[in-house]
Amino acid sequence: MQETNHTLYTNKDSQKHPQHADIKSVEGFKSSPEKIDNKAIHKEANKRAQRLPLLQKLQKTISNDQSPYSELIFNSGSIEKRMALLRNGILEKFNIERQGDRHEVGAIFRGKIQNLEPGLKAAFVDIGQEKNAFLHYWDILPSSADSTIEVVKSNKSKNQLKREKLSLKNIPDLYPIGSEILVQITKGQIGSKGPRVTTNISLPGRFLVLTPHGGTLGISRKIEERSERTRLKKILRNISLPEGMGVIIRTAGEGKKLRYFVRDLEILKKRWQGITDRIKQSKLPSCVYVEPNLIGRTVRDFLTENIDRIVVDNVETYEKVLSEVEKISPRSKSKVYHYKDEKAIFEQYKIEDQLNQTYQRNVPLPSGGEIVIEETEALISIDVNTGSHKNSNKDGKNFILAVNLEAATEIARQIRLRNIGGLIIVDFIDMKAKRDRNSVYQKMKREVENDRAKTHLLPISNFGIMQITRQRHSESHASNLYTGCPYCDSRGQIKSVRTVTIDIQRRLLSQLRMIRQRDGIEEEIHLKVTLHPNCLKQLKEDAQILLDIERNYGARLAFSADPAFHIEHFEISQLKA
């Protein structure tokens, strides 16, 4: 399409443009998100659950599956892909991947020791990126037994047993400056800090984690049933591995037969063989392995027997999801659906509303209480308040415990959704009784059990404070979606320009589909978007995407910048022909 077919109108241009008709859509900035009606969300989810195929319902009944109705929702656009995990319609997990994003965590590099810092007990490794990777001496030595893993069998080589006797003081002799080293990223680059790496390589599969240099076979302690652990131990003892290799059975392996582990192990061994081949052929430094994209990671990590539906709104993504599902669970292909409704998929499933609430400073609780989340450089602070019920005539003692228990559930959920990590300080409402504090502590322990990131918490102190540390692999979602606010000197947050322009493109597609299907308009559709100048500047970089939208939907788009607009605010109007 020639450039003349697509015009970006400035404020001066807008004066020449015909007057617009009725406004079809106004989207963007809202002073506060609408209150989420969880009961209505549960009701809609229950309706969808009733529409499951009869065979799937029978399987759940026969297996006595009491797990909540679970859905994986994929929203795919030209620039970003989003994934949402819903339990009874409530958002439990959210992830996002944008065009050009690097899959840092889990990537394996052939690197070179750039320098050693004895004071820090760390090495800096050149892995071919802008910043050198940080490698602590502890991460060079063979990893000690993880408390979350029960070791069942040793498969260590003589060389591995010899290395276990080494100490930190041996590291400079083993790895002098300039020496080659194979490392894996455990924490992506955050701010000005380079990525953190380890020499203890691991490759996660569907049911197993392969540790090529681990030398031990173990089981996740999250599998608690004694009889099941006994069965899995027997399977591990019968698994044949090359000397020096190790495997860990993941929680997804609970209840699985031997053939599932054998198949998963063969896939992982082939993957490792491919990595070793690339190591031999690669230059120094270079990347020899990256983790799968959002689709591959999601299917691998979240597609369990408890997932009832997978819904995808894009044909290409739908085919990719089907392909990934077929690799690990062909029977689950019947769970994958292609969403074709005109309404945006995240709006249809009330995910947008839940996301808008997620990133607010104040998060309401069902009882009327609230939690207040503040993200700082040093730590995350979370305060629990009674909110609108602080002057309630209810039994204060029982009510305070109830609010704190509600808060524990929501805090664990918010931590997962926001992908926040590091040190988290929670200030619960004061509870004098030790048994009440212990009840809230146990509740929190249960809620974080299913968190894929390693999470440790301490009992609530006499001051009502709980300390939590959560493994931090990458920037929080808020850091990626929002930027410092120029209107409040960065004391708060607003959506980034990129996020707003993606919202605009998503809304344009939704409006065009609706006008064509609902209103039955066949002639060329003229839409005008009024937006902040910074957003217009960003949209110019996406000119080809906008041209494609025009061509695919028989539309003509015009854009007008208004400096008076809030950067998150935009208006879409339909123009008269």
Phi, psi and omega in degrees: 000134179288158184296331181294341179281353183222120183238132172262110183275131172270186178298322178294319179297324186296336179289336180273345187279143177304153179297143183272156180275203182300138179290125180273329185205138171230115184230165173122232190298133171227136183298327177205147182289154176292145180294133182279129176264094184297326179298317179295322178295316177300320181296315179296319179297321179296322177298318179294323179296325180291341181268006176297149177304147183303318181299319180295321177297318180297319179299319178294322180292314181297319181277001181054043181283110181260008182293152180294158179295120189239138181225141169256123183246126178248127172245120186240124176239185181290330187251325183222155173239140180234144177234136177229135174255122181249136171243113185053037177086346182273133181292120181248333181211139180222139176216154184219145178219126182251156180303126180094351178296141176267136176272081189286306186296128182095346180291145181247135184233144167268106188243179180226132178297116182273315175199160180246139179238090182302327180296321178275349187053052184211156174243150173251126190247129174280113180246015178087007178255174183302318180249140176293148179278148179264123182235106178288146180304324179299331181274358173269322178291155176305136183293140176282167182300126178285134181296339180274357182239134173263119179284127182256323187208145176259137178227034187279143176278169178299322180295321178295318178297325178292319181293332180296339180276352180287158178235178183300326183293342179278345187301311181302329178284323180288322184231075176291165179304133181096350182283152180279146180208141178262123185227159177232137181285125176255338177217123182291170178297128179236116181063233181271355181275137176287172180292153174260140185229168177218157174269352180274087186289141174217143179237108180284135174246200181288312184241345184232158167242121179270128175246094187304329180243019185279315176075010177228152176245129185213177182230139175298133180287351176291342171277106192261331184298126187298314182297323179291321178295322177298317180297316181292325177298319178298319178297315181299319182293338181263356179282133180261125180227149172301146181304134179098340179277157176219161175220154175232131177279123179280167179299331178295343180280353180301125178085357183275145180280168185304320185299329178295318180290321180298314180296316180296320180295320179296320178298316181293321179295320177295321178297316179294323177298320177297321179295315180296326177293319179292327177300317181293329186265346188275163174274170180244119000270161178195159176272131182246353179197138172232150177294155177302165178287185185305318182296311181298316180295318182295313180297318181295317189268335188243345181282090176248180178297338183280348177281121184269324181216148171236120185242128185232136186259007183227134185299313182298315178295322177303315179294321179293319178297314178303317181296316180292320179296319181298328181296322188249336181204080182306326180297334184279357179301330181291345180276350185270126182236145175262116180281125185237002182294156181289331180287138179305138189298321180289337175280320180301321182264014177060027181281321180302316179298318180292323178294318179300322178286326184303319187266015173278154179294319181257126179243118182287152174251154182305327184286349187107348174285185179202160171243145181242121186249125178237123180257119179239176179297319187276322187199172173252125177253136179231122181249134179257125180238153176285343176063226185292348183256014183293339177255021182294150178272003179294166175302110186303315183302306182294323181293317179299317177298317181298316179296316180295323177294317175300316181298321179301315178298313183290324179298314178300319178294315181296322178299316178294313184295318182279347182056044179269150183212188185086213181272127179238126179249122180249124177256095178284162174295136186305131176236120182285323183284130180297322181295328177292316178299321179292324178298316180292320178299313180296322177299314180297320178301317180294322184290330182268358183300324183271005177287128182289334175279139180296127184231130177237140179222150178255153178303155180292131180284174177297339179272002180082018183258132172244134177256131181231137169241133180233134181304130183248106181270327187205181177299150174294157179300324180299324180294328180278324185274334185237158177227167180302137186276120178288343182279341181231026178055041176064021175281340177235202181220148170228169176294145175291159180301318179300317179297318180295315182294326175294320175301319180297312180299319179297319180291323177299314178299316180298316180294318180296317177299317182294318180296318180294313187277318184278312185272347177069026180283130182252334180284175181299134181264130179252119178238144177239133178246122174257129189206175178289146181304323179296325178289323177297318178300317179294321181295331178299330178287341179257027185303321182295321178297319179293321176299318178297320178298315178301314183293316184288332185245007178059050186235162171232123184252136175235146184231135181230126180270136178229108181299340180284345180288140166299145185298336178271352188263136173211157179232137176244123182236147174266127182268149175289143180292000000 
